[in-house]
Amino acid sequence: MLKIHLSNVKKRYGEFTENATIAQNLKDELRSYRGWDNLSPDMKEALDMIQVKISRILSGNNEYPDNWHDIQGFAKTRRESTFNWFKL
């Protein structure tokens, strides 16, 4: 059962090591800019999660809709957090 699951994950997201390399490179790039230190933890986490989804798109099935949907979801969650802060 686990072997089948892992096979499906590999088809969807590509090789784990390639995915991890892409994700870490993207995250390192974000952290190299001075603005990174000005971000709140939730902003940083949203950007990190978006980079993971981008790495899955680049290393796996780029037509898999959940990755695109999740990127939208992380951005929307972060935007709503900002919107709620401004409402205070």
Distance bins in CASP14 RR format, pairs under 12 A and 6 or more apart:
PFRMAT RR
TARGET T0000
AUTHOR 0000-0000-0000
RMODE 2
METHOD distances of the structure
MODEL  1
1 7 0 0 0 0 0 1 0 0 0 0 0
1 8 0 0 0 0 0 1 0 0 0 0 0
2 8 0 0 0 0 0 1 0 0 0 0 0
2 9 0 0 0 0 0 1 0 0 0 0 0
3 9 0 0 0 0 0 1 0 0 0 0 0
3 10 0 0 0 0 0 1 0 0 0 0 0
4 10 0 0 0 0 0 1 0 0 0 0 0
4 11 0 0 0 0 0 1 0 0 0 0 0
5 11 0 0 0 0 0 1 0 0 0 0 0
5 12 0 0 0 0 0 1 0 0 0 0 0
6 12 0 0 0 0 0 1 0 0 0 0 0
6 13 0 0 0 0 0 1 0 0 0 0 0
6 14 0 0 0 0 0 1 0 0 0 0 0
6 15 0 0 0 0 0 1 0 0 0 0 0
6 16 0 0 0 0 1 0 0 0 0 0 0
7 13 0 0 0 0 0 1 0 0 0 0 0
7 14 0 0 0 0 0 1 0 0 0 0 0
8 14 0 0 0 0 0 1 0 0 0 0 0
8 61 0 0 0 0 0 1 0 0 0 0 0
8 64 0 0 0 0 0 1 0 0 0 0 0
9 15 0 0 0 0 0 1 0 0 0 0 0
9 16 0 0 0 0 1 0 0 0 0 0 0
9 19 0 0 0 0 1 0 0 0 0 0 0
9 56 0 0 0 0 1 0 0 0 0 0 0
9 59 0 0 0 0 0 1 0 0 0 0 0
9 60 0 0 0 0 0 1 0 0 0 0 0
9 61 0 0 0 0 0 1 0 0 0 0 0
9 64 0 0 0 0 0 1 0 0 0 0 0
10 16 1 0 0 1 0 0 0 0 0 0 0
10 17 0 0 0 0 0 1 0 0 0 0 0
10 18 0 0 0 0 0 1 0 0 0 0 0
10 19 0 0 0 0 1 0 0 0 0 0 0
10 56 0 0 0 0 0 1 0 0 0 0 0
10 59 0 0 0 0 0 1 0 0 0 0 0
10 60 0 0 0 0 1 0 0 0 0 0 0
10 61 0 0 0 0 0 1 0 0 0 0 0
11 56 0 0 0 0 0 1 0 0 0 0 0
11 59 0 0 0 0 0 1 0 0 0 0 0
11 60 1 0 0 1 0 0 0 0 0 0 0
11 61 1 0 0 1 0 0 0 0 0 0 0
11 63 0 0 0 0 0 1 0 0 0 0 0
11 64 0 0 0 0 1 0 0 0 0 0 0
12 19 0 0 0 0 0 1 0 0 0 0 0
12 56 1 0 0 1 0 0 0 0 0 0 0
12 57 0 0 0 0 0 1 0 0 0 0 0
12 59 0 0 0 0 0 1 0 0 0 0 0
12 60 1 0 0 1 0 0 0 0 0 0 0
12 61 1 0 1 0 0 0 0 0 0 0 0
12 62 0 0 0 0 0 1 0 0 0 0 0
12 63 0 0 0 0 0 1 0 0 0 0 0
12 64 1 0 1 0 0 0 0 0 0 0 0
12 65 0 0 0 0 0 1 0 0 0 0 0
12 66 0 0 0 0 1 0 0 0 0 0 0
12 67 0 0 0 0 1 0 0 0 0 0 0
13 19 1 0 1 0 0 0 0 0 0 0 0
13 20 0 0 0 0 0 1 0 0 0 0 0
13 22 0 0 0 0 0 1 0 0 0 0 0
13 23 0 0 0 0 0 1 0 0 0 0 0
13 52 0 0 0 0 1 0 0 0 0 0 0
13 53 0 0 0 0 1 0 0 0 0 0 0
13 54 0 0 0 0 0 1 0 0 0 0 0
13 55 0 0 0 0 1 0 0 0 0 0 0
13 56 1 0 1 0 0 0 0 0 0 0 0
13 57 0 0 0 0 1 0 0 0 0 0 0
13 58 0 0 0 0 0 1 0 0 0 0 0
13 59 1 0 0 1 0 0 0 0 0 0 0
13 60 1 0 1 0 0 0 0 0 0 0 0
13 61 1 0 0 1 0 0 0 0 0 0 0
13 62 0 0 0 0 0 1 0 0 0 0 0
13 64 1 0 0 1 0 0 0 0 0 0 0
13 66 0 0 0 0 0 1 0 0 0 0 0
13 67 0 0 0 0 1 0 0 0 0 0 0
13 70 0 0 0 0 0 1 0 0 0 0 0
14 20 0 0 0 0 0 1 0 0 0 0 0
14 21 0 0 0 0 0 1 0 0 0 0 0
14 22 0 0 0 0 0 1 0 0 0 0 0
14 23 0 0 0 0 0 1 0 0 0 0 0
14 55 0 0 0 0 1 0 0 0 0 0 0
14 56 1 0 0 1 0 0 0 0 0 0 0
14 57 0 0 0 0 0 1 0 0 0 0 0
14 58 0 0 0 0 1 0 0 0 0 0 0
14 59 1 0 1 0 0 0 0 0 0 0 0
14 60 1 0 1 0 0 0 0 0 0 0 0
14 61 1 0 0 1 0 0 0 0 0 0 0
14 62 0 0 0 0 0 1 0 0 0 0 0
14 64 0 0 0 0 0 1 0 0 0 0 0
14 67 0 0 0 0 0 1 0 0 0 0 0
15 21 0 0 0 0 1 0 0 0 0 0 0
15 22 0 0 0 0 0 1 0 0 0 0 0
15 55 0 0 0 0 0 1 0 0 0 0 0
15 56 0 0 0 0 0 1 0 0 0 0 0
15 58 0 0 0 0 0 1 0 0 0 0 0
15 59 1 0 0 1 0 0 0 0 0 0 0
15 60 0 0 0 0 1 0 0 0 0 0 0
16 22 0 0 0 0 0 1 0 0 0 0 0
16 23 0 0 0 0 0 1 0 0 0 0 0
16 52 0 0 0 0 0 1 0 0 0 0 0
16 55 0 0 0 0 0 1 0 0 0 0 0
16 56 0 0 0 0 0 1 0 0 0 0 0
16 59 0 0 0 0 1 0 0 0 0 0 0
16 60 0 0 0 0 0 1 0 0 0 0 0
17 23 0 0 0 0 0 1 0 0 0 0 0
17 24 0 0 0 0 0 1 0 0 0 0 0
17 55 0 0 0 0 0 1 0 0 0 0 0
17 59 0 0 0 0 1 0 0 0 0 0 0
18 24 0 0 0 0 0 1 0 0 0 0 0
18 25 0 0 0 0 0 1 0 0 0 0 0
18 55 0 0 0 0 1 0 0 0 0 0 0
18 56 0 0 0 0 0 1 0 0 0 0 0
18 58 0 0 0 0 1 0 0 0 0 0 0
18 59 1 0 1 0 0 0 0 0 0 0 0
18 60 0 0 0 0 1 0 0 0 0 0 0
19 25 0 0 0 0 0 1 0 0 0 0 0
19 26 0 0 0 0 0 1 0 0 0 0 0
19 51 0 0 0 0 0 1 0 0 0 0 0
19 52 0 0 0 0 1 0 0 0 0 0 0
19 53 0 0 0 0 0 1 0 0 0 0 0
19 54 0 0 0 0 0 1 0 0 0 0 0
19 55 1 0 1 0 0 0 0 0 0 0 0
19 56 1 0 0 1 0 0 0 0 0 0 0
19 57 0 0 0 0 1 0 0 0 0 0 0
19 58 0 0 0 0 1 0 0 0 0 0 0
19 59 1 0 1 0 0 0 0 0 0 0 0
19 60 1 0 0 1 0 0 0 0 0 0 0
19 61 0 0 0 0 0 1 0 0 0 0 0
19 67 0 0 0 0 0 1 0 0 0 0 0
20 26 0 0 0 0 0 1 0 0 0 0 0
20 27 0 0 0 0 0 1 0 0 0 0 0
20 51 0 0 0 0 0 1 0 0 0 0 0
20 52 0 0 0 0 1 0 0 0 0 0 0
20 55 1 0 0 1 0 0 0 0 0 0 0
20 56 0 0 0 0 0 1 0 0 0 0 0
20 58 0 0 0 0 0 1 0 0 0 0 0
20 59 0 0 0 0 1 0 0 0 0 0 0
21 27 0 0 0 0 0 1 0 0 0 0 0
21 28 0 0 0 0 0 1 0 0 0 0 0
21 51 0 0 0 0 0 1 0 0 0 0 0
21 55 0 0 0 0 1 0 0 0 0 0 0
21 58 0 0 0 0 0 1 0 0 0 0 0
21 59 0 0 0 0 1 0 0 0 0 0 0
22 28 0 0 0 0 0 1 0 0 0 0 0
22 29 0 0 0 0 0 1 0 0 0 0 0
22 51 0 0 0 0 1 0 0 0 0 0 0
22 52 0 0 0 0 1 0 0 0 0 0 0
22 53 0 0 0 0 0 1 0 0 0 0 0
22 54 1 0 0 1 0 0 0 0 0 0 0
22 55 1 1 0 0 0 0 0 0 0 0 0
22 56 0 0 0 0 1 0 0 0 0 0 0
22 57 0 0 0 0 1 0 0 0 0 0 0
22 58 1 0 1 0 0 0 0 0 0 0 0
22 59 1 0 1 0 0 0 0 0 0 0 0
22 60 0 0 0 0 1 0 0 0 0 0 0
23 29 0 0 0 0 0 1 0 0 0 0 0
23 30 0 0 0 0 0 1 0 0 0 0 0
23 47 0 0 0 0 0 1 0 0 0 0 0
23 48 0 0 0 0 1 0 0 0 0 0 0
23 49 0 0 0 0 1 0 0 0 0 0 0
23 50 0 0 0 0 0 1 0 0 0 0 0
23 51 1 0 1 0 0 0 0 0 0 0 0
23 52 1 0 1 0 0 0 0 0 0 0 0
23 53 0 0 0 0 1 0 0 0 0 0 0
23 54 1 0 0 1 0 0 0 0 0 0 0
23 55 1 1 0 0 0 0 0 0 0 0 0
23 56 0 0 0 0 1 0 0 0 0 0 0
23 57 0 0 0 0 0 1 0 0 0 0 0
23 58 0 0 0 0 1 0 0 0 0 0 0
23 59 0 0 0 0 1 0 0 0 0 0 0
24 30 0 0 0 0 0 1 0 0 0 0 0
24 31 0 0 0 0 0 1 0 0 0 0 0
24 48 0 0 0 0 0 1 0 0 0 0 0
24 51 0 0 0 0 1 0 0 0 0 0 0
24 52 0 0 0 0 1 0 0 0 0 0 0
24 55 0 0 0 0 1 0 0 0 0 0 0
25 31 0 0 0 0 0 1 0 0 0 0 0
25 32 0 0 0 0 0 1 0 0 0 0 0
25 51 0 0 0 0 1 0 0 0 0 0 0
25 52 0 0 0 0 0 1 0 0 0 0 0
25 54 0 0 0 0 0 1 0 0 0 0 0
25 55 0 0 0 0 1 0 0 0 0 0 0
25 58 0 0 0 0 0 1 0 0 0 0 0
25 59 0 0 0 0 0 1 0 0 0 0 0
26 32 0 0 0 0 0 1 0 0 0 0 0
26 47 0 0 0 0 1 0 0 0 0 0 0
26 48 0 0 0 0 1 0 0 0 0 0 0
26 49 0 0 0 0 0 1 0 0 0 0 0
26 50 0 0 0 0 1 0 0 0 0 0 0
26 51 1 0 1 0 0 0 0 0 0 0 0
26 52 0 0 0 0 1 0 0 0 0 0 0
26 53 0 0 0 0 0 1 0 0 0 0 0
26 54 1 0 0 1 0 0 0 0 0 0 0
26 55 1 0 0 1 0 0 0 0 0 0 0
26 56 0 0 0 0 0 1 0 0 0 0 0
26 57 0 0 0 0 0 1 0 0 0 0 0
26 58 0 0 0 0 1 0 0 0 0 0 0
26 59 0 0 0 0 0 1 0 0 0 0 0
27 33 0 0 0 0 0 1 0 0 0 0 0
27 36 0 0 0 0 1 0 0 0 0 0 0
27 44 0 0 0 0 1 0 0 0 0 0 0
27 45 0 0 0 0 0 1 0 0 0 0 0
27 47 0 0 0 0 1 0 0 0 0 0 0
27 48 1 0 1 0 0 0 0 0 0 0 0
27 49 0 0 0 0 0 1 0 0 0 0 0
27 50 0 0 0 0 0 1 0 0 0 0 0
27 51 1 0 1 0 0 0 0 0 0 0 0
27 52 0 0 0 0 1 0 0 0 0 0 0
27 54 0 0 0 0 0 1 0 0 0 0 0
27 55 0 0 0 0 1 0 0 0 0 0 0
28 36 0 0 0 0 0 1 0 0 0 0 0
28 48 0 0 0 0 0 1 0 0 0 0 0
28 51 0 0 0 0 1 0 0 0 0 0 0
29 36 0 0 0 0 1 0 0 0 0 0 0
29 47 0 0 0 0 0 1 0 0 0 0 0
29 48 0 0 0 0 0 1 0 0 0 0 0
29 51 0 0 0 0 1 0 0 0 0 0 0
29 54 0 0 0 0 0 1 0 0 0 0 0
29 55 0 0 0 0 0 1 0 0 0 0 0
30 36 1 0 1 0 0 0 0 0 0 0 0
30 37 0 0 0 0 0 1 0 0 0 0 0
30 39 0 0 0 0 1 0 0 0 0 0 0
30 43 0 0 0 0 0 1 0 0 0 0 0
30 44 0 0 0 0 1 0 0 0 0 0 0
30 45 0 0 0 0 0 1 0 0 0 0 0
30 46 0 0 0 0 0 1 0 0 0 0 0
30 47 1 0 1 0 0 0 0 0 0 0 0
30 48 1 0 0 1 0 0 0 0 0 0 0
30 49 0 0 0 0 0 1 0 0 0 0 0
30 50 0 0 0 0 1 0 0 0 0 0 0
30 51 1 0 0 1 0 0 0 0 0 0 0
30 52 0 0 0 0 0 1 0 0 0 0 0
30 54 0 0 0 0 0 1 0 0 0 0 0
31 37 0 0 0 0 1 0 0 0 0 0 0
31 39 0 0 0 0 0 1 0 0 0 0 0
31 44 0 0 0 0 1 0 0 0 0 0 0
31 47 0 0 0 0 1 0 0 0 0 0 0
31 48 0 0 0 0 1 0 0 0 0 0 0
31 51 0 0 0 0 0 1 0 0 0 0 0
33 39 0 0 0 0 0 1 0 0 0 0 0
33 44 0 0 0 0 0 1 0 0 0 0 0
33 47 0 0 0 0 0 1 0 0 0 0 0
35 43 0 0 0 0 0 1 0 0 0 0 0
35 44 0 0 0 0 0 1 0 0 0 0 0
35 47 0 0 0 0 0 1 0 0 0 0 0
36 43 0 0 0 0 1 0 0 0 0 0 0
36 44 1 0 0 1 0 0 0 0 0 0 0
36 47 0 0 0 0 1 0 0 0 0 0 0
36 48 0 0 0 0 0 1 0 0 0 0 0
37 43 0 0 0 0 0 1 0 0 0 0 0
37 44 0 0 0 0 1 0 0 0 0 0 0
38 44 0 0 0 0 0 1 0 0 0 0 0
39 45 0 0 0 0 1 0 0 0 0 0 0
39 46 0 0 0 0 1 0 0 0 0 0 0
39 47 1 0 0 1 0 0 0 0 0 0 0
39 48 0 0 0 0 0 1 0 0 0 0 0
39 78 0 0 0 0 0 1 0 0 0 0 0
39 82 0 0 0 0 0 1 0 0 0 0 0
40 46 0 0 0 0 1 0 0 0 0 0 0
40 47 0 0 0 0 0 1 0 0 0 0 0
40 78 0 0 0 0 1 0 0 0 0 0 0
40 81 0 0 0 0 1 0 0 0 0 0 0
40 82 0 0 0 0 1 0 0 0 0 0 0
40 85 0 0 0 0 1 0 0 0 0 0 0
41 47 0 0 0 0 0 1 0 0 0 0 0
41 48 0 0 0 0 0 1 0 0 0 0 0
41 78 0 0 0 0 0 1 0 0 0 0 0
41 81 0 0 0 0 0 1 0 0 0 0 0
42 48 0 0 0 0 0 1 0 0 0 0 0
42 49 0 0 0 0 0 1 0 0 0 0 0
42 74 0 0 0 0 0 1 0 0 0 0 0
42 75 0 0 0 0 0 1 0 0 0 0 0
42 77 0 0 0 0 1 0 0 0 0 0 0
42 78 1 0 0 1 0 0 0 0 0 0 0
42 79 0 0 0 0 0 1 0 0 0 0 0
42 80 0 0 0 0 0 1 0 0 0 0 0
42 81 1 0 1 0 0 0 0 0 0 0 0
42 82 0 0 0 0 1 0 0 0 0 0 0
42 84 0 0 0 0 0 1 0 0 0 0 0
42 85 0 0 0 0 0 1 0 0 0 0 0
43 49 0 0 0 0 0 1 0 0 0 0 0
43 50 0 0 0 0 0 1 0 0 0 0 0
43 74 0 0 0 0 0 1 0 0 0 0 0
43 75 0 0 0 0 0 1 0 0 0 0 0
43 77 0 0 0 0 0 1 0 0 0 0 0
43 78 1 0 0 1 0 0 0 0 0 0 0
43 79 0 0 0 0 0 1 0 0 0 0 0
43 81 0 0 0 0 1 0 0 0 0 0 0
43 82 0 0 0 0 1 0 0 0 0 0 0
43 85 0 0 0 0 0 1 0 0 0 0 0
44 50 0 0 0 0 0 1 0 0 0 0 0
44 51 0 0 0 0 0 1 0 0 0 0 0
44 74 0 0 0 0 0 1 0 0 0 0 0
44 78 0 0 0 0 0 1 0 0 0 0 0
45 51 0 0 0 0 0 1 0 0 0 0 0
45 52 0 0 0 0 0 1 0 0 0 0 0
45 74 0 0 0 0 1 0 0 0 0 0 0
45 77 0 0 0 0 1 0 0 0 0 0 0
45 78 0 0 0 0 1 0 0 0 0 0 0
45 81 0 0 0 0 0 1 0 0 0 0 0
46 52 0 0 0 0 0 1 0 0 0 0 0
46 53 0 0 0 0 0 1 0 0 0 0 0
46 70 0 0 0 0 0 1 0 0 0 0 0
46 71 0 0 0 0 1 0 0 0 0 0 0
46 72 0 0 0 0 0 1 0 0 0 0 0
46 73 0 0 0 0 1 0 0 0 0 0 0
46 74 1 0 1 0 0 0 0 0 0 0 0
46 75 1 0 0 1 0 0 0 0 0 0 0
46 76 0 0 0 0 1 0 0 0 0 0 0
46 77 1 0 0 1 0 0 0 0 0 0 0
46 78 1 0 1 0 0 0 0 0 0 0 0
46 79 0 0 0 0 1 0 0 0 0 0 0
46 80 0 0 0 0 0 1 0 0 0 0 0
46 81 0 0 0 0 1 0 0 0 0 0 0
46 82 0 0 0 0 0 1 0 0 0 0 0
47 53 0 0 0 0 0 1 0 0 0 0 0
47 54 0 0 0 0 0 1 0 0 0 0 0
47 71 0 0 0 0 0 1 0 0 0 0 0
47 74 0 0 0 0 1 0 0 0 0 0 0
47 75 0 0 0 0 1 0 0 0 0 0 0
47 77 0 0 0 0 0 1 0 0 0 0 0
47 78 0 0 0 0 1 0 0 0 0 0 0
48 54 0 0 0 0 0 1 0 0 0 0 0
48 55 0 0 0 0 0 1 0 0 0 0 0
48 74 0 0 0 0 1 0 0 0 0 0 0
48 78 0 0 0 0 0 1 0 0 0 0 0
49 55 0 0 0 0 0 1 0 0 0 0 0
49 56 0 0 0 0 0 1 0 0 0 0 0
49 67 0 0 0 0 0 1 0 0 0 0 0
49 70 1 0 0 1 0 0 0 0 0 0 0
49 71 0 0 0 0 1 0 0 0 0 0 0
49 72 0 0 0 0 0 1 0 0 0 0 0
49 73 0 0 0 0 1 0 0 0 0 0 0
49 74 1 0 1 0 0 0 0 0 0 0 0
49 75 0 0 0 0 1 0 0 0 0 0 0
49 77 0 0 0 0 1 0 0 0 0 0 0
49 78 0 0 0 0 1 0 0 0 0 0 0
50 56 0 0 0 0 0 1 0 0 0 0 0
50 57 0 0 0 0 0 1 0 0 0 0 0
50 67 0 0 0 0 1 0 0 0 0 0 0
50 68 0 0 0 0 0 1 0 0 0 0 0
50 70 0 0 0 0 1 0 0 0 0 0 0
50 71 1 0 1 0 0 0 0 0 0 0 0
50 72 0 0 0 0 1 0 0 0 0 0 0
50 73 0 0 0 0 1 0 0 0 0 0 0
50 74 1 0 1 0 0 0 0 0 0 0 0
50 75 1 0 0 1 0 0 0 0 0 0 0
50 76 0 0 0 0 0 1 0 0 0 0 0
50 77 0 0 0 0 0 1 0 0 0 0 0
50 78 0 0 0 0 1 0 0 0 0 0 0
51 57 0 0 0 0 0 1 0 0 0 0 0
51 58 0 0 0 0 0 1 0 0 0 0 0
51 67 0 0 0 0 0 1 0 0 0 0 0
51 70 0 0 0 0 0 1 0 0 0 0 0
51 71 0 0 0 0 1 0 0 0 0 0 0
51 74 0 0 0 0 1 0 0 0 0 0 0
52 58 0 0 0 0 0 1 0 0 0 0 0
52 59 0 0 0 0 0 1 0 0 0 0 0
52 67 0 0 0 0 1 0 0 0 0 0 0
52 70 0 0 0 0 1 0 0 0 0 0 0
52 71 0 0 0 0 1 0 0 0 0 0 0
52 74 0 0 0 0 1 0 0 0 0 0 0
53 59 0 0 0 0 0 1 0 0 0 0 0
53 60 0 0 0 0 0 1 0 0 0 0 0
53 62 0 0 0 0 0 1 0 0 0 0 0
53 64 0 0 0 0 1 0 0 0 0 0 0
53 65 0 0 0 0 0 1 0 0 0 0 0
53 66 0 0 0 0 1 0 0 0 0 0 0
53 67 1 0 1 0 0 0 0 0 0 0 0
53 68 1 0 0 1 0 0 0 0 0 0 0
53 69 0 0 0 0 1 0 0 0 0 0 0
53 70 1 0 1 0 0 0 0 0 0 0 0
53 71 1 0 1 0 0 0 0 0 0 0 0
53 72 0 0 0 0 1 0 0 0 0 0 0
53 73 0 0 0 0 1 0 0 0 0 0 0
53 74 1 0 0 1 0 0 0 0 0 0 0
53 75 0 0 0 0 0 1 0 0 0 0 0
54 60 0 0 0 0 0 1 0 0 0 0 0
54 62 0 0 0 0 0 1 0 0 0 0 0
54 67 0 0 0 0 1 0 0 0 0 0 0
54 68 0 0 0 0 0 1 0 0 0 0 0
54 70 0 0 0 0 0 1 0 0 0 0 0
54 71 1 0 0 1 0 0 0 0 0 0 0
54 74 0 0 0 0 0 1 0 0 0 0 0
55 62 0 0 0 0 0 1 0 0 0 0 0
55 67 0 0 0 0 1 0 0 0 0 0 0
55 71 0 0 0 0 0 1 0 0 0 0 0
56 62 0 0 0 0 1 0 0 0 0 0 0
56 63 0 0 0 0 0 1 0 0 0 0 0
56 64 1 0 0 1 0 0 0 0 0 0 0
56 65 0 0 0 0 0 1 0 0 0 0 0
56 66 0 0 0 0 1 0 0 0 0 0 0
56 67 1 0 1 0 0 0 0 0 0 0 0
56 68 0 0 0 0 0 1 0 0 0 0 0
56 70 0 0 0 0 1 0 0 0 0 0 0
56 71 0 0 0 0 1 0 0 0 0 0 0
57 63 0 0 0 0 1 0 0 0 0 0 0
57 64 1 0 0 1 0 0 0 0 0 0 0
57 65 0 0 0 0 0 1 0 0 0 0 0
57 66 0 0 0 0 0 1 0 0 0 0 0
57 67 1 0 1 0 0 0 0 0 0 0 0
57 68 1 0 0 1 0 0 0 0 0 0 0
57 69 0 0 0 0 0 1 0 0 0 0 0
57 70 0 0 0 0 0 1 0 0 0 0 0
57 71 0 0 0 0 1 0 0 0 0 0 0
58 64 0 0 0 0 0 1 0 0 0 0 0
58 67 0 0 0 0 1 0 0 0 0 0 0
59 67 0 0 0 0 0 1 0 0 0 0 0
60 67 0 0 0 0 1 0 0 0 0 0 0
61 67 0 0 0 0 1 0 0 0 0 0 0
61 68 0 0 0 0 0 1 0 0 0 0 0
62 68 0 0 0 0 1 0 0 0 0 0 0
64 70 0 0 0 0 0 1 0 0 0 0 0
64 71 0 0 0 0 0 1 0 0 0 0 0
65 71 0 0 0 0 0 1 0 0 0 0 0
65 72 0 0 0 0 0 1 0 0 0 0 0
66 72 0 0 0 0 0 1 0 0 0 0 0
66 73 0 0 0 0 0 1 0 0 0 0 0
67 73 0 0 0 0 0 1 0 0 0 0 0
67 74 0 0 0 0 0 1 0 0 0 0 0
68 74 0 0 0 0 0 1 0 0 0 0 0
68 75 0 0 0 0 0 1 0 0 0 0 0
69 75 0 0 0 0 0 1 0 0 0 0 0
69 76 0 0 0 0 0 1 0 0 0 0 0
70 76 0 0 0 0 0 1 0 0 0 0 0
70 77 0 0 0 0 0 1 0 0 0 0 0
71 77 0 0 0 0 0 1 0 0 0 0 0
71 78 0 0 0 0 0 1 0 0 0 0 0
72 78 0 0 0 0 0 1 0 0 0 0 0
72 79 0 0 0 0 0 1 0 0 0 0 0
73 79 0 0 0 0 1 0 0 0 0 0 0
73 80 0 0 0 0 1 0 0 0 0 0 0
73 81 0 0 0 0 0 1 0 0 0 0 0
74 80 0 0 0 0 0 1 0 0 0 0 0
74 81 0 0 0 0 0 1 0 0 0 0 0
75 81 0 0 0 0 0 1 0 0 0 0 0
75 82 0 0 0 0 0 1 0 0 0 0 0
76 82 0 0 0 0 0 1 0 0 0 0 0
76 83 0 0 0 0 0 1 0 0 0 0 0
77 83 0 0 0 0 0 1 0 0 0 0 0
77 84 0 0 0 0 0 1 0 0 0 0 0
78 84 0 0 0 0 0 1 0 0 0 0 0
78 85 0 0 0 0 0 1 0 0 0 0 0
79 85 0 0 0 0 0 1 0 0 0 0 0
79 86 0 0 0 0 0 1 0 0 0 0 0
80 86 0 0 0 0 0 1 0 0 0 0 0
80 87 0 0 0 0 0 1 0 0 0 0 0
81 87 0 0 0 0 0 1 0 0 0 0 0
81 88 0 0 0 0 0 1 0 0 0 0 0
82 88 0 0 0 0 0 1 0 0 0 0 0
END
